[in-house]
Amino acid sequence: MKKLFLLVLPIFALLYYILSENKVYYPSPDNGETEVKLDAEEGDKTKKLKWFALLHQAAPGVSWREMEQNNAIENQNIINSIRKNASSNRNDDEMVAGGNILGSWYERGSSNQSGNVISSAYDKKTDEIFMLSGGGSLFKGNRSGLGWEVINHDLRFSSNLMECVFMPDGKRRLLASVNHRPYYSDDDGVNWSESTGIIGIGDGYLYHPKISSGRQLFFLQKSSYWAPIHLYSSVDLGESYQKIINFNTHDDRNIAMDIDKANDDIYVISQKAGNQSDIYKFKASDNSLSLLTPDSPIGFGEDGSANLNVVNKNGIVSFYVYDGQQKLHVSEDLGVTWTYLSTLPTRPWSVSLFVSPSNPKHMIYGEVDAYRSRDGGKTWLKINAWHEYYNNVNSKLHADIMALKNFLMKMAALLSL
């Protein structure tokens, strides 16, 4: 370890000298601080997003995100056209330089390191997994861990939207987002079409995508950093979206959403003070959103981030929320009163808390490591330390828990585990 330190230190010293001599500086923060912390906690994304926006320059009224988005889609269309005309296999051969060069790609790199997965979807009919990597590429594989292939690396997918749905005729459709815009694909991710109906999408962000058992899609979105957050819904499996309501906050740390799949009801919690929130309910049966519980005595504090888990067990709807001090609470009267359960051992990242819909006593949350509760959130244990992964790849989790989902499998698939 000492040798490694002695090797790395001169490299950083040289880098510092080069940056200083050539007057290369990062943009100054606009929040009164004296430095931009590049290694800030992953859960605090707002400062990172504002700083990242400062790195990109464009003419007044021009959205650099939209320019990159349009270029990416145009490049994908060109590449797919070249592949089609050349009758080349998209997994083996690649046409570049305007179709003048044909080459084959071969995988290089480590084969024993876990990658960064930001979201996934599962097709229980075919036992196939679709996965978005941290770099924004789309992969497909199965639970055996073998046969993974890159489906699309021409587009850079973003956020945690990744769903597999089925059309009335039984055909499979994938849902994802590019530059926080919703897209859909009817050919397993090779070609993508942009959804319609999103207003002012230029530099927008997309949060908390949910899908009901009735195949209605929901997400929270805003068109720019300072724009208010909107609730959108789609009833045609992602082809178009309709705005349901504007909320009076632009800060995504103040608002969260979850779904009661037993009734297909959407619940939204919106913090209005450090210890007070409004709770809304969207009823799919009559397509209406109403204020359900005003001034609910729960909040997330100045340093916390809004979160909400909704579980319907035997007709009892329970809300689970943890605040900025990592104190976990539950409400069984739709947010009128709250009961303290425990203090989480660490602060969850944006992956937040997952409560099993079939057994609410089972809970998981993630940050560097994953933590589990088997008694309804009263006590917590670390599942394993991340470094244990290397000696037990099949049974241990690696570092950085980025997403948590549950999927229903066929009985035959379960017996094969």
C-alpha positions in Angstrom: 0.0 0.0 0.0 2.9 2.4 0.7 4.3 1.8 -2.7 1.0 2.6 -4.3 0.8 5.9 -2.4 4.3 6.9 -3.4 3.5 6.2 -7.0 0.2 8.1 -7.1 1.3 11.2 -5.2 3.7 12.4 -7.9 1.0 12.0 -10.5 -1.4 14.2 -8.6 1.4 16.7 -7.9 2.2 16.8 -11.7 -1.5 17.2 -12.6 -1.8 20.1 -10.1 1.3 21.8 -11.6 0.0 21.5 -15.1 -3.5 22.8 -14.2 -1.9 25.7 -12.3 0.6 26.7 -14.9 -2.0 26.6 -17.7 -4.6 28.5 -15.7 -7.2 25.8 -16.0 -9.9 26.4 -13.4 -13.3 24.9 -12.6 -16.3 27.2 -12.5 -16.7 28.9 -9.1 -19.6 27.7 -7.0 -22.5 30.0 -6.6 -23.6 29.0 -3.1 -21.1 31.0 -1.1 -18.6 28.2 -0.7 -15.0 28.5 -1.7 -14.5 25.2 -3.5 -16.4 22.7 -5.6 -16.2 19.3 -3.9 -15.7 16.8 -6.7 -16.0 13.9 -4.3 -19.2 15.1 -2.6 -21.7 12.5 -1.3 -23.5 10.9 -4.1 -26.9 11.5 -2.5 -26.5 15.3 -2.9 -27.1 15.8 -6.6 -28.4 19.3 -6.8 -25.0 21.0 -6.3 -23.5 18.6 -8.8 -26.1 19.3 -11.4 -25.7 23.1 -11.1 -21.9 22.8 -11.3 -22.2 20.5 -14.3 -24.4 23.0 -16.1 -21.7 25.7 -15.6 -19.2 23.5 -17.5 -21.3 23.7 -20.7 -21.6 26.9 -22.7 -24.1 27.8 -25.3 -25.6 30.9 -27.0 -28.5 32.5 -25.1 -31.7 30.6 -25.5 -29.8 27.5 -26.8 -30.0 24.3 -24.8 -26.8 22.3 -25.0 -28.6 19.3 -23.7 -31.1 19.4 -26.5 -28.3 19.8 -29.0 -26.5 16.7 -27.7 -29.8 14.9 -27.6 -30.6 15.7 -31.3 -27.1 14.8 -32.3 -27.3 11.4 -30.5 -30.6 10.5 -32.2 -29.3 11.6 -35.6 -26.1 9.6 -35.2 -28.1 6.5 -34.2 -30.3 6.8 -37.3 -27.3 7.2 -39.5 -25.5 4.2 -38.0 -28.6 2.0 -38.2 -29.1 3.0 -41.8 -25.5 2.1 -42.7 -25.9 -1.3 -40.9 -29.1 -2.1 -42.7 -27.7 -1.2 -46.1 -24.5 -3.2 -45.4 -26.5 -6.1 -44.0 -24.0 -6.2 -41.2 -24.6 -7.8 -37.8 -24.9 -5.0 -35.2 -23.2 -7.2 -32.5 -20.1 -8.0 -34.6 -19.4 -5.5 -37.4 -19.4 -1.7 -37.2 -19.5 0.7 -40.1 -17.6 3.9 -39.4 -16.2 6.9 -41.4 -19.5 7.3 -43.3 -19.6 3.6 -44.2 -16.1 3.5 -45.7 -14.6 1.4 -42.9 -15.9 -1.9 -41.7 -14.5 -3.3 -38.4 -15.2 -5.8 -35.7 -15.3 -5.0 -32.0 -13.8 -7.4 -29.5 -14.3 -7.0 -25.8 -11.3 -6.1 -23.7 -10.9 -5.4 -20.0 -11.5 -7.1 -16.7 -13.8 -10.2 -16.6 -14.0 -10.4 -12.8 -15.2 -6.9 -11.8 -18.8 -5.9 -11.3 -20.2 -3.1 -13.3 -22.4 -0.1 -12.4 -26.1 -0.9 -13.1 -28.5 2.0 -12.8 -31.7 0.2 -13.6 -33.1 -3.0 -15.0 -36.3 -4.7 -16.3 -37.2 -8.4 -16.5 -39.3 -10.4 -18.9 -40.6 -13.4 -17.1 -42.0 -14.9 -20.4 -38.5 -15.3 -21.8 -36.5 -15.1 -18.6 -34.5 -12.2 -20.0 -33.0 -9.2 -18.2 -32.6 -5.8 -19.7 -30.1 -3.6 -17.9 -28.8 0.0 -18.2 -25.2 0.5 -17.3 -23.7 3.4 -15.5 -22.2 4.5 -18.8 -25.6 4.7 -20.4 -25.5 1.5 -22.6 -28.3 -1.0 -22.8 -27.5 -4.7 -22.2 -29.5 -7.9 -22.4 -28.8 -11.2 -20.6 -30.3 -13.8 -18.3 -30.1 -14.9 -14.7 -27.4 -17.4 -15.4 -25.0 -14.5 -15.8 -23.9 -15.8 -19.2 -24.7 -14.5 -22.6 -24.8 -10.8 -21.9 -24.7 -8.6 -25.0 -24.8 -4.9 -25.7 -28.1 -4.0 -27.4 -27.5 -0.3 -27.8 -24.4 1.8 -27.1 -25.1 4.4 -29.7 -27.4 6.3 -27.3 -26.6 7.2 -23.8 -29.6 6.3 -21.6 -30.2 8.3 -18.4 -32.0 8.3 -15.1 -33.6 5.2 -13.6 -36.4 4.6 -16.2 -36.2 1.0 -17.5 -39.4 -1.0 -18.0 -40.5 -3.9 -20.1 -44.2 -3.8 -21.0 -46.4 -5.7 -23.4 -48.7 -4.3 -26.1 -52.3 -5.6 -26.6 -51.0 -7.9 -29.3 -48.4 -9.4 -27.0 -45.4 -7.7 -28.5 -42.7 -6.5 -26.1 -41.9 -2.8 -25.7 -39.0 -1.3 -23.8 -39.2 2.1 -22.0 -36.2 4.2 -21.1 -35.0 7.8 -21.3 -32.3 9.6 -23.2 -31.1 12.9 -21.6 -34.1 12.6 -19.2 -36.6 12.4 -22.1 -38.9 9.3 -22.2 -38.4 7.0 -25.2 -39.8 3.7 -26.3 -38.6 0.8 -28.5 -40.5 -1.9 -30.2 -37.5 -3.9 -31.5 -35.8 -4.8 -28.2 -33.8 -1.6 -27.9 -32.2 -1.2 -31.3 -34.3 1.8 -32.5 -36.0 4.3 -30.2 -38.9 6.8 -30.7 -39.3 9.8 -28.5 -42.5 10.1 -26.5 -44.8 13.1 -27.1 -46.6 15.4 -24.8 -43.7 16.6 -22.5 -43.7 20.3 -22.2 -40.5 22.4 -22.2 -38.2 19.4 -22.1 -35.0 21.3 -23.0 -32.8 20.8 -20.0 -35.2 18.6 -18.0 -34.9 15.9 -15.4 -37.0 12.8 -14.8 -37.7 11.3 -11.4 -39.4 8.4 -9.7 -40.8 6.5 -12.7 -43.6 4.1 -11.8 -45.9 1.7 -13.6 -49.2 0.5 -12.3 -50.6 -3.1 -12.6 -53.0 -1.6 -15.1 -50.0 -0.5 -17.3 -50.4 3.2 -16.7 -47.0 5.0 -16.5 -46.1 7.9 -14.2 -43.1 10.0 -13.5 -42.1 13.4 -12.1 -40.3 15.8 -14.5 -39.1 19.4 -14.7 -38.0 21.2 -17.8 -35.0 23.0 -16.3 -33.2 23.2 -12.9 -35.4 26.1 -11.6 -38.6 25.0 -13.3 -41.5 23.6 -11.2 -41.9 19.8 -11.0 -44.8 18.2 -13.0 -46.5 14.9 -12.7 -47.0 13.2 -16.0 -49.0 10.1 -17.0 -49.2 7.8 -20.0 -52.1 5.5 -20.8 -50.7 4.2 -24.2 -47.6 2.5 -22.9 -45.2 5.4 -23.2 -46.1 6.7 -26.7 -47.5 10.0 -25.3 -47.8 11.6 -21.9 -50.2 14.1 -20.3 -49.4 16.6 -17.6 -51.6 16.0 -14.5 -50.4 18.8 -12.1 -47.6 21.3 -11.4 -46.1 21.3 -7.9 -44.9 24.5 -6.3 -41.3 23.3 -5.9 -38.4 22.9 -8.2 -36.2 21.0 -5.7 -36.5 17.3 -6.3 -35.3 16.7 -2.7 -38.7 18.0 -1.6 -40.9 15.6 -3.5 -41.2 11.9 -4.0 -43.8 9.4 -5.3 -44.8 5.8 -5.0 -47.6 3.5 -6.1 -50.1 1.2 -4.4 -50.2 -1.5 -7.0 -53.1 -3.2 -5.3 -55.4 -0.3 -6.2 -53.2 1.4 -8.8 -53.3 4.6 -6.7 -50.3 7.0 -6.8 -49.2 8.9 -3.7 -47.0 12.0 -3.8 -45.4 13.5 -0.7 -44.3 17.2 -1.0 -42.3 18.8 1.8 -43.5 22.3 2.7 -41.3 22.7 5.8 -38.6 20.8 7.6 -41.1 18.8 9.6 -44.3 19.1 7.5 -45.5 17.8 4.2 -48.6 17.6 2.0 -49.6 14.2 0.7 -51.5 13.8 -2.6 -53.4 10.9 -4.1 -54.0 10.1 -7.7 -56.9 7.7 -8.4 -56.5 5.8 -11.6 -60.2 4.9 -11.6 -61.3 8.5 -12.3 -57.9 10.0 -13.4 -57.9 12.6 -10.6 -55.3 14.0 -8.2 -56.4 15.5 -4.9 -54.8 16.7 -1.7 -55.2 13.8 0.7 -53.5 14.8 3.9 -52.4 18.5 4.2 -49.8 19.4 6.8 -48.8 15.8 7.6 -46.4 16.0 10.6 -43.4 14.5 8.7 -40.5 16.1 6.8 -37.0 15.5 5.6 -35.2 18.5 7.0 -32.7 20.8 5.2 -30.2 18.0 4.5 -32.7 15.2 3.8 -34.2 14.0 0.6 -37.9 13.2 0.1 -38.7 9.5 -0.1 -41.9 7.4 0.2 -42.7 3.7 0.2 -46.3 2.6 -0.1 -47.4 -0.9 0.8 -50.9 -2.3 0.8 -51.2 -5.5 2.9 -54.6 -7.0 3.6 -56.3 -3.7 2.7 -54.1 -1.6 5.1 -52.1 1.1 3.3 -48.8 1.9 5.0 -46.5 4.8 4.3 -42.8 4.5 5.1 -40.5 7.5 5.3 -37.1 8.3 6.7 -36.0 11.9 7.4 -32.7 13.8 7.2 -31.5 12.2 10.5 -32.1 8.7 9.1 -35.1 8.2 11.4 -37.5 5.7 9.9 -41.3 6.3 10.4 -44.5 4.5 9.4 -48.0 5.7 9.0 -51.1 3.5 8.8 -53.6 6.4 8.6 -52.5 8.0 5.3 -50.0 10.4 7.0 -52.2 11.8 9.7 -49.9 10.4 12.4 -46.5 8.7 12.2 -44.8 6.1 14.4 -41.0 6.0 14.9 -39.5 2.6 14.0 -35.7 3.0 14.1 -32.7 5.0 13.1 -31.0 3.7 9.9 -27.3 2.7 10.4 -26.2 4.9 7.5 -27.8 7.4 5.1 -29.3 5.8 2.0 -28.3 7.0 -1.4 -30.8 8.0 -4.1 -31.7 4.3 -4.3 -33.7 5.0 -1.1 -35.6 2.3 0.8 -37.3 -0.8 -0.6 -40.1 -2.4 1.3 -41.3 -5.8 0.0 -44.9 -5.5 -1.2 -45.7 -9.1 -0.3 -44.0 -9.0 3.1 -43.5 -5.5 4.6 -41.3 -7.0 7.3 -38.6 -7.4 4.8 -36.8 -4.2 3.8 -33.6 -3.2 2.1 -31.8 0.0 1.5 -28.4 0.8 -0.2 -25.4 3.1 -0.2 -21.9 1.7 -0.4 -23.2 -1.5 1.1 -26.8 -2.9 1.4 -28.6 -3.2 4.7 -31.5 -5.5 5.5 -34.3 -5.6 8.0 -36.5 -8.7 8.7 -38.7 -7.2 11.4 -40.4 -4.3 9.7 -37.6 -1.8 10.1 -36.9 -2.1 13.8 -33.4 -3.5 13.5 -30.9 -3.5 10.6 -27.9 -5.6 9.5 -25.4 -5.1 6.8 -25.9 -7.8 4.1 -22.2 -8.1 3.5 -19.1 -5.8 3.2 -18.4 -4.9 -0.4 -14.9 -6.5 -0.3 -16.4 -9.9 0.5 -17.6 -10.0 -3.1 -14.2 -11.0 -4.5 -14.1 -14.4 -2.7 -17.8 -15.1 -3.3 -19.0 -13.5 -6.5 -22.2 -15.6 -6.8 -23.5 -14.8 -3.4 -22.1 -11.4 -2.3 -22.9 -7.9 -3.3 -20.3 -5.5 -4.6 -20.0 -1.8 -3.6 -22.4 1.0 -4.5 -26.1 -0.1 -4.5 -27.6 2.0 -7.3 -31.1 0.5 -7.7 -33.5 -1.9 -6.0 -36.4 -3.7 -7.8 -38.5 -6.8 -7.4 -39.7 -9.0 -10.2 -42.2 -11.9 -10.3 -40.9 -15.1 -12.0 -42.5 -18.2 -13.3 -42.4 -21.2 -11.0 -40.0 -23.1 -13.3 -37.6 -20.1 -13.1 -37.7 -20.1 -9.3 -37.0 -23.8 -9.2 -33.9 -23.3 -11.3 -32.4 -20.8 -8.8 
